Amino acid sequence: MNTINSLAERLLGRKLTKSDGVKSSELDKVESKLGFTLPDIIRDLYLMTGKNGMLMESFNRFALPTQLQRDDNKIVFLEENQNICYWGFEIDPENTNPKVYQLLNENEWYEEQIPLIEFLKVMLYYQCAQGGYEYLGISNISEEDFEIFIHTEWEDVVRYNGLQIYWKPDCLLWYVYNKENVRIEDIYFSARSEEAFLTHAQKYELEII
């Protein structure tokens, strides 16, 4: 199954519809302007979810197709939520899963340590964790219970660059960790619906944020 399709439907809790995405003709015009054929994974992102606010702009902001910009050999496609940095992928017609770079201070590019497909996976989960899912709380369960729960109830979906995310239907459990792989902040619980949040409120000792 298509990577973007399956991930988006998992996070949305429903099937995608035509209203979630942009038209193929819109991307064709953008490619003509850029002088570059977009990788299939980026085309899929826009074709399937390009108009879905929860996935595209609830935290970091994905560029609209018409806002995609070329910077030398990179296409800039994502803006950090506080305008601190941007992300772009390398223009490489021979590579369907190109390298991703972060742009700091307008002219300093740093390579991310995962390719585009995995980077998009991280970002889409994080979009939902950081505001895409409406209900957010802090879990006050013990470390012992936490270790039991993550191994029996949750799927480990993201571990990258200080961010750990676990998934179950309509819910995300997540935290940040340091270079020593030690959790350094609270355990956060994000839920797509009030029902999902309330179902876990007592067991996970959730404190609403």
Backbone torsions as a table, in degrees:
resi	resn	phi	psi	omega
1	MET	NA	146.9	178.5
2	ASN	-54.3	134.6	-176.2
3	THR	-59.1	-50.7	-178.2
4	ILE	-66.2	-42.8	-179.1
5	ASN	-58.2	-51.5	-176.4
6	SER	-67.4	-39.9	-179.9
7	LEU	-68.3	-44.8	-179.7
8	ALA	-61.9	-43.9	-179.7
9	GLU	-66.7	-35.0	175.5
10	ARG	-61.9	-46.3	-176.3
11	LEU	-74.0	-35.4	-179.9
12	LEU	-79.2	-22.4	-177.0
13	GLY	72.4	25.1	-179.7
14	ARG	-161.6	171.5	175.3
15	LYS	-75.7	146.2	174.4
16	LEU	-72.1	151.7	176.6
17	THR	-125.0	169.5	179.7
18	LYS	-60.1	-30.4	-178.0
19	SER	-70.5	-13.9	178.4
20	ASP	-77.1	-24.2	-172.5
21	GLY	-118.8	171.9	177.3
22	VAL	-94.1	167.6	-179.5
23	LYS	-81.0	148.2	179.0
24	SER	-59.4	-35.8	-179.1
25	SER	-62.7	-31.2	178.8
26	GLU	-67.2	-40.4	178.5
27	LEU	-70.2	-33.9	177.5
28	ASP	-60.9	-41.6	179.0
29	LYS	-65.5	-39.4	179.2
30	VAL	-64.8	-42.8	179.6
31	GLU	-63.0	-37.5	178.6
32	SER	-64.4	-39.8	179.0
33	LYS	-68.4	-40.2	-178.1
34	LEU	-77.8	-22.2	-175.7
35	GLY	71.0	33.4	-174.0
36	PHE	-155.4	137.4	176.0
37	THR	-85.1	120.9	-177.9
38	LEU	-65.1	144.9	174.4
39	PRO	-59.2	148.8	-178.5
40	ASP	-54.9	-37.9	-177.1
41	ILE	-64.7	-34.4	177.0
42	ILE	-74.9	-41.0	175.7
43	ARG	-58.9	-44.2	179.0
44	ASP	-60.7	-41.6	179.4
45	LEU	-56.1	-47.3	-178.2
46	TYR	-76.5	-39.8	-179.5
47	LEU	-64.1	-32.4	-174.8
48	MET	-100.9	-32.3	-173.9
49	THR	-133.1	8.3	-173.0
50	GLY	-59.7	-20.2	178.6
51	LYS	-110.8	9.4	-180.0
52	ASN	-91.1	108.6	-174.5
53	GLY	-61.7	-36.7	-177.3
54	MET	-62.3	-41.7	-177.3
55	LEU	-84.6	-28.5	-171.2
56	MET	-100.4	-19.1	-175.1
57	GLU	-151.6	16.2	-178.0
58	SER	-74.3	-19.8	176.4
59	PHE	-136.7	-87.5	168.7
60	ASN	-74.3	161.4	-172.8
61	ARG	-118.2	113.6	172.7
62	PHE	-73.6	138.6	178.0
63	ALA	-64.0	143.8	167.5
64	LEU	-64.7	156.1	179.8
65	PRO	-51.7	-41.5	-179.1
66	THR	-71.5	-11.9	179.8
67	GLN	-96.1	-5.4	178.0
68	LEU	-60.5	131.2	-176.1
69	GLN	-123.4	147.5	176.7
70	ARG	-100.0	127.5	176.0
71	ASP	-123.2	95.4	-176.2
72	ASP	58.6	-110.3	-177.4
73	ASN	-104.9	27.1	179.7
74	LYS	-134.1	151.8	173.5
75	ILE	-109.7	119.2	-179.2
76	VAL	-84.3	124.3	-172.9
77	PHE	-132.6	-6.2	-174.9
78	LEU	-145.6	134.1	-179.6
79	GLU	-113.8	132.0	177.4
80	GLU	-65.8	149.7	-169.1
81	ASN	-63.2	-22.3	178.7
82	GLN	-109.1	17.7	178.5
83	ASN	61.6	24.3	-178.5
84	ILE	-79.2	-34.2	-177.4
85	CYS	-152.5	171.8	176.5
86	TYR	-132.9	163.0	174.9
87	TRP	-124.4	145.7	176.6
88	GLY	-142.0	160.0	175.7
89	PHE	-113.5	151.2	-176.2
90	GLU	-72.4	136.2	175.1
91	ILE	-77.3	111.5	-178.4
92	ASP	-149.8	92.8	-176.3
93	PRO	-56.9	-21.8	-178.1
94	GLU	-87.3	-6.4	-174.4
95	ASN	-119.1	116.4	179.6
96	THR	-80.3	-10.2	-179.2
97	ASN	-134.1	70.5	-169.8
98	PRO	-70.2	168.8	177.4
99	LYS	-70.3	150.3	177.7
100	VAL	-112.4	140.8	179.9
101	TYR	-128.4	150.6	175.0
102	GLN	-106.6	135.5	-179.2
103	LEU	-104.8	120.6	176.5
104	LEU	-119.0	147.0	174.6
105	ASN	55.6	29.5	172.6
106	GLU	70.1	-16.4	-177.4
107	ASN	-143.1	7.1	-178.9
108	GLU	-112.8	110.5	-179.7
109	TRP	-98.4	133.4	178.1
110	TYR	-125.2	132.2	-177.5
111	GLU	-74.6	131.4	170.5
112	GLU	-74.3	164.2	-174.2
113	GLN	-98.9	12.5	176.4
114	ILE	-136.7	151.3	179.6
115	PRO	-75.5	174.3	-171.5
116	LEU	-55.5	-45.8	-177.2
117	ILE	-59.9	-46.3	179.9
118	GLU	-69.3	-35.1	177.6
119	PHE	-62.3	-44.6	179.0
120	LEU	-63.1	-37.6	177.0
121	LYS	-59.8	-47.8	178.1
122	VAL	-57.8	-48.0	-174.8
123	MET	-67.0	-38.5	-179.1
124	LEU	-68.3	-39.6	174.1
125	TYR	-63.3	-41.7	-177.1
126	TYR	-69.1	-33.8	175.2
127	GLN	-55.2	-44.8	-178.0
128	CYS	-72.2	-38.6	179.7
129	ALA	-64.3	-37.5	-172.3
130	GLN	-101.8	37.5	174.3
131	GLY	132.4	-24.9	177.3
132	GLY	-62.6	-40.9	172.3
133	TYR	-85.2	126.6	-168.6
134	GLU	-68.4	-31.4	-171.0
135	TYR	-104.0	119.2	-174.3
136	LEU	-129.9	136.1	178.3
137	GLY	-149.3	171.0	174.5
138	ILE	-104.4	133.7	178.5
139	SER	-91.0	131.8	-179.8
140	ASN	-108.8	23.1	178.6
141	ILE	-68.6	160.5	179.4
142	SER	-72.4	160.4	177.5
143	GLU	-60.6	-36.3	179.9
144	GLU	-63.9	-47.0	178.1
145	ASP	-64.7	-39.6	179.7
146	PHE	-58.0	-46.7	-179.7
147	GLU	-63.5	-37.8	178.3
148	ILE	-66.8	-48.1	-176.1
149	PHE	-62.6	-44.2	-175.6
150	ILE	-67.7	-22.9	179.7
151	HIS	-93.3	-12.3	-177.2
152	THR	-116.0	-22.6	-172.7
153	GLU	-121.6	-17.1	-169.3
154	TRP	-120.2	153.8	173.4
155	GLU	-102.4	128.3	177.8
156	ASP	-76.4	111.4	-173.0
157	VAL	-113.8	-25.8	-178.9
158	VAL	-141.0	128.3	166.4
159	ARG	-144.6	100.5	-173.7
160	TYR	-158.3	129.6	169.5
161	ASN	52.6	43.8	176.7
162	GLY	87.4	7.0	-178.8
163	LEU	-120.5	127.4	175.7
164	GLN	-120.2	128.3	178.7
165	ILE	-132.3	135.9	172.4
166	TYR	-116.0	150.3	-176.7
167	TRP	-127.9	144.8	160.3
168	LYS	-144.4	163.1	-175.0
169	PRO	-48.8	123.6	176.5
170	ASP	71.0	6.4	-175.5
171	CYS	-139.3	149.3	173.1
172	LEU	-134.0	138.3	175.7
173	LEU	-119.2	127.6	-171.9
174	TRP	-154.2	160.7	178.4
175	TYR	-161.0	172.3	175.3
176	VAL	-113.2	152.9	-177.4
177	TYR	-135.4	162.9	-176.9
178	ASN	-97.3	-173.0	-176.9
179	LYS	-65.5	-20.2	177.2
180	GLU	-91.0	10.2	180.0
181	ASN	64.1	28.9	178.7
182	VAL	-105.2	130.9	177.7
183	ARG	-60.8	132.7	-174.5
184	ILE	-117.8	-2.2	177.5
185	GLU	-137.2	-176.0	179.4
186	ASP	-64.8	165.6	171.5
187	ILE	-91.9	121.0	-177.3
188	TYR	-101.1	147.0	179.1
189	PHE	-125.5	120.6	178.6
190	SER	-116.4	134.7	-178.8
191	ALA	-129.6	141.4	-179.4
192	ARG	-72.9	-29.2	-176.9
193	SER	-131.0	157.9	176.9
194	GLU	-63.5	-37.1	179.0
195	GLU	-59.6	-45.2	179.8
196	ALA	-64.4	-38.8	179.3
197	PHE	-64.7	-49.5	-176.9
198	LEU	-65.7	-32.4	178.6
199	THR	-61.2	-31.3	-177.2
200	HIS	-102.2	-3.8	-170.6
201	ALA	-58.7	-46.2	-176.5
202	GLN	-76.0	-47.7	-176.6
203	LYS	-61.0	-38.5	-178.0
204	TYR	-98.7	6.4	177.3
205	GLU	50.1	57.5	-173.0
206	LEU	-81.7	133.4	175.2
207	GLU	-111.0	117.3	-176.1
208	ILE	-65.7	135.9	175.7
209	ILE	-96.1	NA	NA
